[in-house]
Amino acid sequence: MVEAKYYVRVIDAGKPLRIRKEISEIVKNTLGGKIVQKMKREYVDCPLAGKQVPFLECYLCVSFIRRVKGEVHCAGIEYKIRHE
């Protein structure tokens, strides 16, 4: 099992963030539409990308391990979206 290098807080932006349609569709097929609508309003301050990243992109990142109680456990490998 991969150990987390970073623990990143998930932040509510209050309004939906711009996310590429294919990312939204991949997550919607995995998790379901209702939860995706909530997650579209969330972002993380990504230590690998060095910027704010929408949570749905973070969820598909190769370094994403899990999300627990509003915190993302990140492996710190690299910022790269899976399924591309």
Secondary structure per residue as TSV (DSSP state, phi and psi in degrees):
chain	resnum	aa	ss	phi	psi
A	1	M	-	360.0	139.8
A	2	V	-	-79.5	133.9
A	3	E	-	-86.2	145.3
A	4	A	-	-77.4	131.3
A	5	K	S	-94.2	-33.9
A	6	Y	E	-125.3	146.7
A	7	Y	E	-121.3	110.8
A	8	V	E	-115.3	128.8
A	9	R	E	-73.7	136.5
A	10	V	E	-86.5	129.0
A	11	I	E	-115.9	136.9
A	12	D	E	-85.3	120.9
A	13	A	-	-81.1	-16.9
A	14	G	S	88.1	-30.6
A	15	K	S	-131.9	154.3
A	16	P	-	-61.6	138.6
A	17	L	-	-94.2	158.4
A	18	R	-	-75.7	125.0
A	19	I	-	-134.6	137.4
A	20	R	-	-59.3	141.6
A	21	K	H	-58.8	-39.2
A	22	E	H	-66.9	-33.6
A	23	I	H	-66.4	-45.3
A	24	S	H	-59.9	-41.8
A	25	E	H	-67.2	-40.8
A	26	I	H	-60.5	-47.6
A	27	V	H	-69.6	-38.4
A	28	K	H	-61.7	-39.0
A	29	N	H	-69.0	-28.5
A	30	T	H	-83.2	-49.0
A	31	L	H	-102.5	-31.0
A	32	G	-	112.1	151.2
A	33	G	H	-65.5	-38.9
A	34	K	H	-65.4	-44.5
A	35	I	H	-71.3	-30.5
A	36	V	H	-65.1	-38.6
A	37	Q	H	-59.6	-39.5
A	38	K	H	-68.4	-43.8
A	39	M	H	-69.7	-21.4
A	40	K	T	-65.4	-18.5
A	41	R	T	-95.1	6.9
A	42	E	E	-114.2	151.3
A	43	Y	E	-145.5	168.5
A	44	V	E	-130.6	152.0
A	45	D	E	-87.1	92.6
A	46	C	E	-71.2	121.8
A	47	P	T	-72.7	-20.2
A	48	L	T	-86.1	-42.2
A	49	A	T	-81.6	-22.5
A	50	G	T	72.9	25.4
A	51	K	E	-155.6	176.0
A	52	Q	E	-76.4	131.0
A	53	V	E	-124.9	130.8
A	54	P	E	-56.2	141.9
A	55	F	H	-58.1	-35.9
A	56	L	H	-62.6	-34.4
A	57	E	H	-70.1	-40.3
A	58	C	H	-60.1	-41.8
A	59	Y	H	-59.6	-34.2
A	60	L	T	-92.8	1.7
A	61	C	B	-71.3	147.9
A	62	V	T	-65.8	-22.8
A	63	S	T	-87.1	-10.0
A	64	F	E	-67.2	126.8
A	65	I	E	-104.0	-56.8
A	66	R	E	-162.6	167.0
A	67	R	E	-121.4	125.5
A	68	V	E	-133.0	120.4
A	69	K	T	47.5	51.5
A	70	G	T	75.4	19.1
A	71	E	E	-134.9	135.3
A	72	V	E	-97.1	132.6
A	73	H	E	-95.7	118.7
A	74	C	E	-114.6	133.7
A	75	A	-	-74.8	-22.5
A	76	G	-	74.8	23.2
A	77	I	S	-75.5	-65.1
A	78	E	-	-165.4	159.9
A	79	Y	-	-93.5	102.5
A	80	K	-	-150.7	129.3
A	81	I	B	-78.3	130.8
A	82	R	T	-73.4	163.8
A	83	H	T	71.3	21.6
A	84	E	-	-115.1	360.0
